[in-house]
Amino acid sequence: MGCYGRLMASQSLQLCFLKRLLYHRSIMRSHRGVHFLLCLASVLFRELTAWHSSTIVARRRSAWLPLFSTRPTTRTATQPSASLRELFPPSPLIRNGSLAVDPIHTLFYAIYGEGPLRALFLHGGPGAGCFPNHARFFDPTKHQVVLFDQRGCGKSTPSGCLVNQTLQDVVEDCEKLRKHLNIEQWDVVLGGSWGTTVAMAYVQDFPNNIRSLILRGVCALRQQEVDWLFADRPNRIDNPAWRTFCEAVDVDPNQMEYPRQALHGYYKRFVLSSNDTERQVAARAWMSWEFYNGVAHQIPPGTNLTDRNATMAALETWKDRRPTTSPILVHKGGKWGYQTASGIQMTQVPRNLPVDETDIMMRLRQGINSESTVSGRSPWPFPDVPITNTSRLPIQPLLTCFYSTNDDMCLNNRNLVEGIFPTNIPCIAIHGGADGICPPDTALDVLERWPTMELRIPVYGGHSMYDPYITHELVQATDRMGKFLMDLKSSASR
């Protein structure tokens, strides 16, 4: 799931700008002559510079990172891997198997590691599927990790099936798998992106069966989150990646009849069409649009996004000049603060990073909750021709398109953010400061309802779990949570 927005489209930010300017103008009435002009010029320069910066940020399509830090122009002496933790070494497969969860769907699962803690990994998408590398986010001496391909994904069958395909179905599958494996409780559930949607629904429905939660790229698949990525928005027409996305399904980005026209055009071409060639063209454009949003913060302005070689060269350049580590904005115990990558509290915060909570909120929030949306409240039709493996369609864009178009139906008309979160279950949420797929608004909305959750925002981090800053945070989180749970078990056995 993913999204991207314009900061200056936020009504709250515009209102804040006006209030601040009026406040300064009221002060200026008490000054006269040259001093008055100098003060007024200073205020206008500061306010207009802030407005210009946020506008440039919106055009660059990179969440909130550039508001805090300029793009690094030189590489530090130490390679990123020298200061950031990497994945654990591969562990051997313990066993795999299948589980029929209803008359249609059979899930594939695999188990890695021999530790005493039972962990469940929930992949993203919808439709991404699991891979052995996912088990490497856990210490195999502490955890036994269960990976499973959700309905219609990976090695689960039937591939790409859209029947009985809802969030509630996937949540109940997690429970059926737990019982099938004779696991009393999941010691930790780790979900990423769409996987956080599943994880939050799971912990709300079955709080007694989960001991802890780790979330990466918090997503609830709400209407406004879908629209942030797939609906027409102000100034998006200037983005060549968006134009390519629209034109692939014969939608004119200059004459959108309604915000979700491109999304619905994809559904018709990708899901409802019986022409495999037409589907493949739509799938490639879909994946290119999501890829762009995932790496936009790494691409300098002016890059020809229609030129794949130029885009890949820009990404390689970013790898050569990205900072060694990233400051981590952390909310814990009711307070905001900054930590180093090693978890040490920063006593000296760089001047370009906000410290005041109001300023932090203004910088973080993308204004998605104030945007008007057009939702597919009436479920869209299912394809006339069943989609099977023989069609060789990539499953992730298929299921993501299906869930995004039918967001109300697929989520069972459920708003997870408004659900009840168990305050006795520890949770660490990690959200990249430059995440272009999932807006930070959702993580902040969840934090308001779940104040005991620890929210960690690596300022330079993106959306992918393989982003070096995100990988570091995830490995740190599983290690910390594992030690905490092991200590609890040790205390209970005394």
N, C-alpha and C positions, 0 to 999 in steps of 0.2 A: 504494500500500500504505500502511496506517496503523495506528496503535495508540494506546491510552492506559491508564495504570496508576495504581495507588495506591502512594505511597511507603511508607506504613506497612504495606502488605501484604508488604513485603520482609522476609523472615526475618532477613537479615543486618543490616538497620537496627534491627529490634527487639532483636536480640542485642547490637548495639553499645550501644543505650540502656541495657540491663540491666547490661552490663559497666561502663559509665561510672558508673552510679548506685551499684553495689556498690563501685567504687573510691573514690568520694567518701564513702560510708558508712564504709569502713575508716579513712579519714583522720579522720572525725569522732569516732571512739572516743577519740582523744587529746585532745579538747576537752571542756570542762565548762561547766555553767552557761549564762549568757546568750550567751557567745561561741559555744558549741556550737549553741544554738537559732538564732542569727542565721546561722551558716554553713550549717546544714542547710536553713533556709528559703531561703537564696540558691541553693543547689544545686537544691532541688526546683523553685523558680520557674524557673530556667534550663532544667532538663531538661523540665519540663512545658510550658513555653512553646515549646520546640523541637518537642515532640511535637504540640502543638496546631497550630502553624504548618504542620507537614507534613500534618496531617489536613485543614486548610483548603485546602492546595494540592491535595490529592487530590480534594476535593469541587469545587474550581474547574476541575479537569480541565486544568490547564496545566502540563505537563512540570515543569521545575525552575526556571523564571524567578522565581516569587515567593519562593523560598528565598534568592535573591540580592538581589532588589531589590523594593521596594514599587512599586505601579503609579503612574506619574507622574500628578499631579493638575493640573499646569499645563504649558503648552507653553513650550518655550524660544523665545528671540527669533528664532532662525534656523530656517527651514523644513528638513525632512529632506533635501530634494533639494539644498540648498545645500552640505551637507557630505558627502553620500553620492554615489557615482558612479551614473550611470544607464546605460541601454543605449546602444550605439553607434547612429548614424543608420542608417536602412534602407539596404541595398545592393541593387542590381538583381539579378534572377534571371539567372544565367548560362545555365543550361539545366535541364531536367527530363527524366525518362524513366521507364521501367518495366523490371523484371527478373523473369522467371519463375524462381522458385527451386525449385519442384517441380511435379508435374503439377496441383496444386490452387492454390497460392498465387503471386500476382504482386505484387511490391513496387513502390510508387511512391517516387521519390526526387527531390530538388531540390538544386541547387548554387548557393550565393551567395558573393560575394567573389572577389577576384582576387589574394590574397596568396600567398606561396610555401609557406606551411604548410598541410598537409592535415588538416582537423579533421572528426571524426565526432560528431554529436549524437545521443544515445540518449534518447528521450522516456520519460516515466513511465507509470503506469497500474497494471497492464497495460491498454492500450487507449486511451491519451490521444491519440496521434497527434502529428504535427509541424505547426508553423505558421511562417510567414516570420519572425516575431518571435524565434524561437529562434536564428536566425543572428546577431541583434544582440547576443548575449553575447560575440561575437568582433569584434576589430578587422578590418574587411574589407580593410585594406591589408596585413595580416600573414597573414590566414587565408583559405583557400577552404573553406567549410563545407558538408558533405554532411548533409542532413536526409533521413531516410526513415521512412515509416510502417511499423511492424512488422506482422507477420502479422495480418490481420483488422482493421487499424486504418486510420483516415483514408481516403486514396484507394487504399490497397492492396486487392486483391480476392482472394477474395470477402469482403465486409464481415462481420465478426463470426463468421467460420468458426472452429469449435473443433477441427477435424480437423488433425492434425499441428501441434498448438499446445503446444509445450514450450519451456523455456528453451534446451535444446540446439539446437532448430530455429532460434531467434532468433539465437543465437551464430553458427551456421553461415551464416545469412543475412548477417551482418556481413562474414564472410570472402568470401562470394560477391560481395557488392557491391564490396568492395575490389578484387577481381580484375577484376570487370566494368569498373571505372573506371580500371584500369591504375595503381593506386596501390601503390607498393612498400611503404610503411609509413604508418600513420596517425601524424601528428606528435602529435596530442592527441585523446583520446576523452573527451567530457564526457557523463556520465550523471546523471540526476536521479531520485531515489526508486526506482521499479522499474528505471529506466535504470541505476542503480548496480549492481543485481543482474546485469543483462546485461553491464555493463562489467567487473565483477569476474570473471565467468565467462569473458568474452572474453580478458582479460589472462592468466588462468590457463591457458587452452587454447592461445592463440597469442601468447605473450610476445614473440616476435621480430618481430611485425607492428605493435606499438604502442610509441611512444616515450615517451608520458607520459599521465597520467590525471588527470581532475578529477571529483570526486564531490560530489553535493549531496543531502543527506537520505539517509544511508547505510542501505540496506535489503538484506537477504539473503533475505527472504520465508520465514524459518524458522517452524516451528509456533508458537513462542512470540510471534513478531512478529504473526502473523495473529490469534492469540488476544488480544493486547493491544488490538486494535481491535474484533474481531468476536465475541469470546466473553464470556459472562456472568462478571462479576467482583464482588468484595465492594463493596457500596455503590453499584454502578452502577444499581441499581433506583431510586435517588433522583433519577437524571438524567432529566428529561423528554424530552430528545432520544433517549436510549436506549429509553425506554418507547414513544415514537412509532415508532422503528425496529423494535421487536419487534411492536407491534400491527399494523403494516402487513402482516404475514404471519401474523396470527392466532396469535402466540406470546405466552403470558401471562408477562410478566417476573417475576411473583411466584412462578411455579411452573415454573421451568426444569428439565427432566428431565436435561439435560446441558449443558455450557458452550457448545457450538456449535449449539444448537438453533435460534437465530435465524438464524445463517448458513446452515444447511441448509434452513431454511424459505424463505429468499430464493432459494436454488438451485432449490427445487421450483417456486416462484412465478415466478421470473424466467427461469431457463434451461430448465426442463423444460416449463413451461406452453406451450400453443398459443394461449392467449387474450392478444391484444395489449393489451387494456385492463388486464388483471391484471398483465401485465408492466410497463406504463407506471407503474402505481401503485407497484409494488415498486421500480422504477428511481428514481422521485422520492424515495422514502423513503431509499433507499441513498445517493443523492447528498446529501441533507440531512444524513445522519449523518456522512458524510465531510467535508462542508462545516463542520459544527459542530466537528469535531475539528481542522480546519485553522485555525480562528479562535478557539477557546475561550479562548486566553490574552488575547484582546482584549476579552472580554465580562465585565463586572463581575458578581459574585455577585448573585443576586436578579432577573436579567433573565428575563423570560418568554420562554423559548426556543420556545414554541409560537406566539408572535406574531411573524411575520416582520418587521413594521414595527418592533417594539421591538428585535429583534435587529439589524436594519440600522442603526437609530439608535444603538445601542451601539457598533457598528463605526465609524460616522462620528465619534463622540465620541472613540474611541481614536485615530483619525487626527489629531485636533486636539490631543492631549496626549501623543503618544508622544515619547520623547527624540529629540534631533537625530541623535545617533549612538549606537552601542552598543559597550561594551567587548568585546574579542575574547579569549576564553580560547583559548590556543594551546598545542599540544603539538608541539614540534620539537626534534630533537637530544636526545631522551630527557628533556626537561624541560618542565614546565608554566610558563606565564607569561601575562601580559596585554598586549595591544597596543591602541592606538587604531585607529580606522577607517583611518587613513593608514599603518598598519603600524609605528608607532613604539612601542617598548617602554615600558610604563607604569611609572614609578618609584614612583608613589604609587597604590596599589590601594584603591578604596573599601572601607570597613570591612565592608560587607555581602557582599563577594565572598570566597570561600574561597581560601586560598593554599596550605595544606598539601595534598599529594597525596592523603592518606587522606581528608581532608575533601572534596576535589573529587570523588573517586570516590563517596563516600557521597551527595553531593548529586546527582550525575549519574545514577547507575544507578537504574533503575526496578524492579529485581528480577525482570525477565522470565524469567531463566534458572532461577529457583527456583520458578516457578509450574508446577503440574501442568496439562497440556494434553490436549485430546481432539482428535486429528487424524483427518482423512479419509484414512486409509492405504489403504483400498480405494477405487479410483477410482469416482466417482459416474457414473451413466449419462448418456449424451449425449441431447440432445432428440430426440424422434421426428420433429418437424417442423423441417427446417433453417432456421436464422435467416438472413434475407437483408435487404438494404437496404429491401425493401418493408415490413418490419415496423416501420421507423423507430425502432428501439430505440437508445438511447445506447450506444455501444460500450464505453466505459470501465467502467461498472458491470457490464456483461455479462462482459467478460474478467477484471476484477478478482475478481468473484464466482467465476468458473470456476477461476482460478488459486488463490484462497484456499481454496476447498473441496477442490480436488484438489492441495494443495500438494506432497505427496510425489511424485505422478505427474508433475506439470507441471515440477518441478525435477529430474526424473530421479533422485529419491532422493539428491540431492546437497546437502551442507551447505557452502556457499561459504566460510564463516568458517574451516572446517578445511582449506581448500585451501592450495596453495603460492603465495605472492605473490612476484613477482620483485623483489628488493631493488634491482636496478639501474635500475628504471623509476621516475622521480619521480612522486609522487602528492600532490595537495592535496585533502583532504576537508573539506567545509563542512557543518556540521550546526547548525541553529538551536537555541538554548537553550530556546526555547518550542515546539519542534516537537511537535505533537500527533498526527502521523500515523505517524512512525517514531521509536521510542524510541532514545535515545542509546546504550543498551547495545550495539547492533550496531556502531556506530562504534568504541566502546571495545574490543569483542571483536576487530574487524579490526585495530585499532592494536596489540593484543598480538601478533598474528601477523605484522604488517607494521610494525615499529617505525620504519622510515624514512619512513613516510607522515606528512605534515604535517596535523594535525587542527586545524581552526579552528572555534570555536563562538562566533558572535555572541550574546551573552547575551539580547538582546531579539528575536532572529530567530525566525521561525516556519518552516513547511515549504515554502511556495510559493517558486518561483524569482523571483516578482514581489514578494515581500516586500522592502521597500526595503533592509533590512540584508543580506538574502541576495543580492539583485541586485548590490549594491555588492561583496560578497565574490567573487561569480562573475566579474564584470568585472575586478576586481583580479587574480584567479587566472589568467584567460586571458591577461591582459596580461603578468603575471610569467612565466608558462610560455612565452608566445610569445617574449619577449625572451631567455629562457634558451635556447630551441631555436634562435633566430636566431643567437645568439652562438656556439653549438656549430657550426652550419653554416658560419658565417664563419671560425671557427678551422680547420675541416676543409679549407676551400678554399684556405687560405694555403700 
